[in-house]
Amino acid sequence: MTTTENGYVLGSKDDELDRLDLQASYYRMATIDAMRWAGIEPGMKVLDIGSGTGAVAFEAARLVGPTGSVLGLDIAEVPVQTANERAVRLGLDNVSFRQADLATWQPTETFDALTGRLITMYLPNPSAVIASLSGALRPGGIVLLQEFAMSAARQVDSAALVQRTLDWLLAAFRAAGAPTDLGYDLGRVFRGAGLGTPTMTVAARWEDGPDAMAYGLLAGIIRTLLPVITAQHIATPAEVDIDTLEDRLRAAGSQGSGVLAPLLVSASARTPV
């Protein structure tokens, strides 16, 4: 796990990239829907920030089609390399990725839309960075940001292990100084960036039974956060028992309990005309 200058508390190793892929699958439809209602359409040029392994950028590339284009930015070298390789395998020649620090990156071209999923929470001054990046948009350009409301995650009926796991998750992010519910506060970020009050929606999957993707998501992020969890005395390695956690979470859902991973809040606005 790495903590970079932009405050990112997760990582870029193989197991973390696998976790990001699972997370992308879980929230895929929520992101596609948000892009559509925000107004992203064929022919647009999109700037995707905090691209990771490219999931959001790939969906944007499919929406804008061959007459549009997508540029993805990420601070970490390994995800950028992975995303460019995946773009080739997917046959998406209208998307590319570059390594860049969002706080200092200077655009050399104009875009129609700016997208960013689960990146605003790691920016040291979110409104200032978004204001700077939105300067790369044409007048009336789209800004679409998506962030978690982690405290909304739950299981019904709640099993003790699931609740403990959610408590570990929240405590670890708070100990690292990262917001857990920035999704609810995206309006403040937009207004601080001079974008006015955005239109906002919330989404996640409600799943039933032990095969729910949410259990894999929870176990994966706890694995990545384990160094924080143990260093901050949130739980001991024996209490977490990370190698069996996912199976135990699934067993807790074996009686048909419904489970909800963190809500994904989407906020969209346009730059002044």
C-alpha positions in Angstrom: 0.0 0.0 0.0 1.2 3.5 -0.8 0.2 7.0 0.5 1.0 9.5 -2.2 1.3 13.2 -2.0 -2.3 13.6 -3.1 -3.4 11.7 0.0 -4.3 8.4 -1.8 -4.4 5.8 1.0 -5.0 2.7 -1.1 -2.4 1.5 -3.6 -1.3 0.4 -7.1 -0.1 -3.2 -6.6 -1.7 -6.1 -8.5 -4.2 -7.0 -5.8 -5.3 -3.4 -5.5 -5.7 -3.1 -9.3 -7.9 -6.3 -9.1 -10.0 -4.7 -6.4 -10.4 -1.6 -8.6 -11.6 -3.8 -11.4 -14.3 -5.4 -9.2 -15.3 -2.0 -7.9 -15.6 -0.7 -11.5 -17.9 -3.6 -12.4 -20.1 -3.0 -9.3 -20.6 0.7 -10.1 -20.5 0.4 -13.9 -24.2 1.1 -14.6 -24.4 3.9 -12.1 -21.5 5.6 -13.9 -22.9 5.1 -17.4 -26.3 6.4 -16.3 -24.6 9.4 -14.7 -22.7 10.2 -17.9 -25.8 10.0 -20.0 -27.9 12.3 -17.9 -25.0 14.7 -17.5 -25.1 15.1 -21.3 -22.0 13.3 -22.5 -22.7 12.3 -26.1 -21.0 11.2 -29.4 -18.3 13.5 -30.7 -17.3 15.0 -27.4 -13.7 15.3 -26.0 -13.6 14.1 -22.4 -10.9 14.6 -19.7 -11.1 11.8 -17.1 -9.2 12.5 -13.9 -7.9 9.9 -11.5 -8.4 7.3 -14.2 -6.8 4.3 -12.4 -6.9 1.3 -14.8 -9.3 3.1 -17.1 -12.8 1.9 -16.3 -14.6 5.3 -16.4 -12.6 6.5 -19.4 -13.5 3.3 -21.3 -17.2 3.9 -20.8 -16.8 7.5 -21.8 -14.9 6.4 -24.9 -17.8 4.1 -25.9 -20.3 7.0 -25.4 -18.4 9.6 -27.4 -17.7 7.1 -30.2 -15.1 7.3 -33.0 -15.7 11.0 -33.6 -14.9 11.8 -29.9 -11.9 11.2 -27.7 -11.0 10.7 -24.1 -7.8 11.6 -22.2 -7.3 9.9 -18.8 -4.9 11.3 -16.2 -3.5 9.5 -13.1 -0.7 10.2 -10.8 0.6 6.6 -10.6 2.7 5.0 -13.3 1.4 1.4 -13.1 -2.3 2.1 -13.5 -1.5 4.4 -16.5 0.5 1.7 -18.2 -2.2 -0.9 -17.4 -5.0 1.4 -18.8 -3.1 2.1 -22.1 -2.5 -1.7 -22.5 -6.2 -2.4 -21.9 -7.3 0.3 -24.4 -5.3 -1.6 -27.1 -6.8 -4.9 -26.1 -10.3 -3.4 -26.1 -9.8 -1.9 -29.6 -10.5 1.6 -28.2 -8.3 3.9 -30.2 -10.1 7.1 -29.1 -8.8 6.9 -25.5 -5.3 7.4 -24.1 -3.8 7.8 -20.7 -1.0 10.0 -19.2 0.7 10.2 -15.9 0.1 13.6 -14.3 -0.3 15.3 -10.9 -3.8 16.9 -11.1 -2.7 19.8 -8.8 -0.1 21.0 -11.3 -1.2 19.6 -14.7 -1.5 22.3 -17.4 -3.9 21.5 -20.3 -2.8 22.2 -23.9 -6.2 21.5 -25.5 -9.9 22.2 -24.8 -12.4 19.6 -23.7 -16.2 19.3 -23.7 -16.5 17.3 -20.4 -14.6 16.5 -17.2 -15.2 13.3 -15.4 -13.8 11.9 -12.1 -14.9 8.9 -10.0 -13.6 8.5 -6.5 -10.7 11.0 -7.0 -12.0 14.2 -5.4 -11.6 12.7 -1.9 -7.9 12.4 -2.4 -7.3 16.0 -3.6 -5.8 18.3 -0.9 -8.0 21.2 -2.0 -10.8 19.7 -4.1 -12.5 22.9 -5.1 -9.3 24.7 -6.2 -8.2 21.7 -8.3 -11.6 21.2 -9.9 -11.7 24.9 -10.7 -8.3 24.7 -12.3 -9.1 21.6 -14.3 -12.5 22.9 -15.4 -10.7 25.8 -17.0 -9.8 23.3 -19.7 -13.4 23.0 -20.7 -15.2 25.0 -23.4 -18.0 27.4 -22.1 -21.0 25.3 -21.1 -18.8 22.2 -20.6 -19.8 19.4 -18.4 -18.3 18.5 -15.0 -19.3 15.1 -13.6 -17.8 13.9 -10.3 -18.7 10.8 -8.3 -17.8 10.1 -4.7 -18.8 7.7 -2.0 -21.3 7.9 0.9 -19.6 5.1 2.8 -21.7 5.4 5.9 -24.8 4.3 3.9 -23.4 0.8 3.4 -25.3 -1.8 5.3 -26.7 -5.3 5.5 -30.4 -6.2 6.3 -30.7 -8.0 8.6 -27.3 -7.0 9.9 -24.8 -9.7 10.8 -22.3 -8.8 13.5 -19.3 -9.5 11.2 -20.6 -7.3 8.4 -21.1 -4.4 10.8 -17.6 -4.9 12.3 -16.2 -4.8 8.8 -18.0 -1.6 7.9 -16.8 -0.1 11.1 -13.2 -1.0 10.3 -13.6 0.5 6.9 -14.9 3.9 8.2 -12.4 4.0 11.0 -9.4 3.3 8.7 -10.4 6.1 6.2 -10.9 8.5 9.1 -7.6 7.6 10.6 -5.9 8.3 7.3 -7.6 11.7 7.1 -9.8 10.8 4.1 -13.5 11.8 4.1 -15.9 8.9 4.2 -19.0 10.7 3.0 -17.7 13.3 0.5 -20.5 12.3 -1.9 -23.0 14.1 0.2 -20.8 17.2 0.2 -20.1 17.5 -3.5 -22.4 20.5 -3.7 -19.9 22.5 -1.6 -17.0 21.3 -3.8 -18.8 22.5 -7.0 -19.8 25.8 -5.5 -16.3 26.4 -4.3 -15.0 25.7 -7.8 -17.4 28.4 -9.2 -19.7 25.8 -10.8 -22.8 26.5 -8.9 -25.0 23.9 -7.3 -24.9 20.6 -9.2 -27.6 18.1 -10.0 -27.0 15.1 -7.8 -28.2 11.4 -7.7 -27.2 8.4 -5.6 -26.9 4.7 -6.7 -25.6 1.3 -5.8 -26.7 -2.3 -6.2 -29.0 -3.9 -3.6 -28.0 -7.5 -3.6 -29.4 -10.6 -1.9 -27.6 -13.7 -0.7 -24.0 -14.9 -0.3 -23.0 -14.3 -4.0 -23.4 -10.6 -3.6 -20.5 -8.6 -5.1 -20.5 -6.3 -2.1 -18.9 -8.9 0.1 -15.9 -9.2 -2.3 -15.7 -5.4 -2.4 -15.6 -5.1 1.4 -13.0 -7.8 1.9 -10.8 -6.4 -0.9 -10.7 -2.9 0.5 -10.1 -4.2 4.1 -7.1 -6.2 2.7 -5.7 -3.0 1.2 -6.4 -1.0 4.3 -5.0 -3.6 6.7 -1.8 -1.8 7.4 -3.8 1.3 8.5 -6.2 -0.8 10.5 -3.4 -2.5 12.4 -1.2 0.5 12.8 -4.0 2.6 14.2 -5.1 -0.3 16.5 -8.5 -0.4 14.9 -8.3 -4.2 14.9 -5.7 -6.9 15.1 -4.6 -9.1 12.2 -6.2 -12.0 14.1 -9.5 -10.2 14.5 -9.6 -9.4 10.8 -8.3 -12.8 9.6 -8.0 -11.3 6.1 -7.5 -14.6 4.2 -10.9 -15.9 5.4 -12.8 -12.6 5.6 -14.6 -12.8 2.3 -15.8 -16.3 2.9 -17.0 -15.4 6.4 -18.8 -12.3 5.0 -20.5 -14.5 2.4 -21.5 -17.0 5.0 -23.1 -14.1 6.9 -25.3 -13.4 3.8 -26.2 -17.0 3.3 -29.7 -16.6 4.8 -30.8 -14.1 2.1 -29.8 -10.9 3.9 -29.7 -7.9 1.5 -26.5 -6.0 1.3 -25.6 -2.5 0.1 -22.0 -1.4 -0.6 -21.2 2.4 -0.2 -23.6 4.6 -2.2 -22.0 6.3 -5.2 -23.2 10.0 -5.3 -23.0 11.6 -8.8 -22.9 15.4 -9.2 -23.0 17.2 -12.5 -23.0 20.9 -13.6 -21.9 23.0 -16.5 -19.2 25.7 -16.7 -20.5 29.3 -17.2 -21.3 30.2 -20.8 
